[in-house]
Amino acid sequence: MVNFIAKTFKKIRSFISEIRKQINEITSEISDTTDDIEETFHDKIEKLRLEIDNSEPDFFDITPKLKIEKKHHKKK
C-alpha cells in the first residue's frame, strides 16, 4: 500500500511539473507576442509622426499673416 501511495505522489508531482513547464512556455510566448505588438505599434506611430512632420503645407500655418504697422505719432 505504501508503495502504491509513493508511486501515485510521484506521478502527481511529475504531472504538476509538466503543467508548470507548459504554463511557463505559454507565458513566455504571450510575453514575446506582446513585445512584438508593442514594437509594431511604436514603429507605426513613429512613421505617422514623421509623415506629419514632413508633410506640406504646414496645416497649422493656415492663418493669414497680419501686418502690423506702427503709427508714428508727432510729438507736440
Distance bins in CASP14 RR format, pairs under 12 A and 6 or more apart:
PFRMAT RR
TARGET T0000
AUTHOR 0000-0000-0000
RMODE 2
METHOD distances of the structure
MODEL  1
1 7 0 0 0 0 0 1 0 0 0 0 0
1 8 0 0 0 0 0 1 0 0 0 0 0
2 8 0 0 0 0 0 1 0 0 0 0 0
2 9 0 0 0 0 0 1 0 0 0 0 0
3 9 0 0 0 0 0 1 0 0 0 0 0
3 10 0 0 0 0 0 1 0 0 0 0 0
4 10 0 0 0 0 0 1 0 0 0 0 0
4 11 0 0 0 0 0 1 0 0 0 0 0
5 11 0 0 0 0 0 1 0 0 0 0 0
5 12 0 0 0 0 0 1 0 0 0 0 0
6 12 0 0 0 0 0 1 0 0 0 0 0
6 13 0 0 0 0 0 1 0 0 0 0 0
7 13 0 0 0 0 0 1 0 0 0 0 0
7 14 0 0 0 0 0 1 0 0 0 0 0
8 14 0 0 0 0 0 1 0 0 0 0 0
8 15 0 0 0 0 0 1 0 0 0 0 0
9 15 0 0 0 0 0 1 0 0 0 0 0
9 16 0 0 0 0 0 1 0 0 0 0 0
10 16 0 0 0 0 0 1 0 0 0 0 0
10 17 0 0 0 0 0 1 0 0 0 0 0
11 17 0 0 0 0 0 1 0 0 0 0 0
11 18 0 0 0 0 0 1 0 0 0 0 0
12 18 0 0 0 0 0 1 0 0 0 0 0
12 19 0 0 0 0 0 1 0 0 0 0 0
13 19 0 0 0 0 0 1 0 0 0 0 0
13 20 0 0 0 0 0 1 0 0 0 0 0
14 20 0 0 0 0 0 1 0 0 0 0 0
14 21 0 0 0 0 0 1 0 0 0 0 0
15 21 0 0 0 0 0 1 0 0 0 0 0
15 22 0 0 0 0 0 1 0 0 0 0 0
16 22 0 0 0 0 0 1 0 0 0 0 0
16 23 0 0 0 0 0 1 0 0 0 0 0
17 23 0 0 0 0 0 1 0 0 0 0 0
17 24 0 0 0 0 0 1 0 0 0 0 0
18 24 0 0 0 0 0 1 0 0 0 0 0
18 25 0 0 0 0 0 1 0 0 0 0 0
19 25 0 0 0 0 0 1 0 0 0 0 0
19 26 0 0 0 0 0 1 0 0 0 0 0
20 26 0 0 0 0 0 1 0 0 0 0 0
20 27 0 0 0 0 0 1 0 0 0 0 0
21 27 0 0 0 0 0 1 0 0 0 0 0
21 28 0 0 0 0 0 1 0 0 0 0 0
22 28 0 0 0 0 0 1 0 0 0 0 0
22 29 0 0 0 0 0 1 0 0 0 0 0
23 29 0 0 0 0 0 1 0 0 0 0 0
23 30 0 0 0 0 0 1 0 0 0 0 0
24 30 0 0 0 0 0 1 0 0 0 0 0
24 31 0 0 0 0 0 1 0 0 0 0 0
25 31 0 0 0 0 0 1 0 0 0 0 0
25 32 0 0 0 0 0 1 0 0 0 0 0
26 32 0 0 0 0 0 1 0 0 0 0 0
26 33 0 0 0 0 0 1 0 0 0 0 0
27 33 0 0 0 0 0 1 0 0 0 0 0
27 34 0 0 0 0 0 1 0 0 0 0 0
28 34 0 0 0 0 0 1 0 0 0 0 0
28 35 0 0 0 0 0 1 0 0 0 0 0
29 35 0 0 0 0 0 1 0 0 0 0 0
29 36 0 0 0 0 0 1 0 0 0 0 0
30 36 0 0 0 0 0 1 0 0 0 0 0
30 37 0 0 0 0 0 1 0 0 0 0 0
31 37 0 0 0 0 0 1 0 0 0 0 0
31 38 0 0 0 0 0 1 0 0 0 0 0
32 38 0 0 0 0 0 1 0 0 0 0 0
32 39 0 0 0 0 0 1 0 0 0 0 0
33 39 0 0 0 0 0 1 0 0 0 0 0
33 40 0 0 0 0 0 1 0 0 0 0 0
34 40 0 0 0 0 0 1 0 0 0 0 0
34 41 0 0 0 0 0 1 0 0 0 0 0
35 41 0 0 0 0 0 1 0 0 0 0 0
35 42 0 0 0 0 0 1 0 0 0 0 0
36 42 0 0 0 0 0 1 0 0 0 0 0
36 43 0 0 0 0 0 1 0 0 0 0 0
37 43 0 0 0 0 0 1 0 0 0 0 0
37 44 0 0 0 0 0 1 0 0 0 0 0
38 44 0 0 0 0 0 1 0 0 0 0 0
38 45 0 0 0 0 0 1 0 0 0 0 0
39 45 0 0 0 0 0 1 0 0 0 0 0
39 46 0 0 0 0 0 1 0 0 0 0 0
40 46 0 0 0 0 0 1 0 0 0 0 0
40 47 0 0 0 0 0 1 0 0 0 0 0
41 47 0 0 0 0 0 1 0 0 0 0 0
41 48 0 0 0 0 0 1 0 0 0 0 0
42 48 0 0 0 0 0 1 0 0 0 0 0
42 49 0 0 0 0 0 1 0 0 0 0 0
43 49 0 0 0 0 0 1 0 0 0 0 0
43 50 0 0 0 0 0 1 0 0 0 0 0
44 50 0 0 0 0 0 1 0 0 0 0 0
44 51 0 0 0 0 0 1 0 0 0 0 0
45 51 0 0 0 0 0 1 0 0 0 0 0
45 52 0 0 0 0 0 1 0 0 0 0 0
46 52 0 0 0 0 0 1 0 0 0 0 0
46 53 0 0 0 0 0 1 0 0 0 0 0
47 53 0 0 0 0 0 1 0 0 0 0 0
47 54 0 0 0 0 0 1 0 0 0 0 0
48 54 0 0 0 0 0 1 0 0 0 0 0
48 55 0 0 0 0 0 1 0 0 0 0 0
49 55 0 0 0 0 0 1 0 0 0 0 0
52 58 0 0 0 0 0 1 0 0 0 0 0
52 59 0 0 0 0 1 0 0 0 0 0 0
52 60 0 0 0 0 0 1 0 0 0 0 0
53 59 0 0 0 0 0 1 0 0 0 0 0
53 60 0 0 0 0 0 1 0 0 0 0 0
55 61 0 0 0 0 0 1 0 0 0 0 0
END
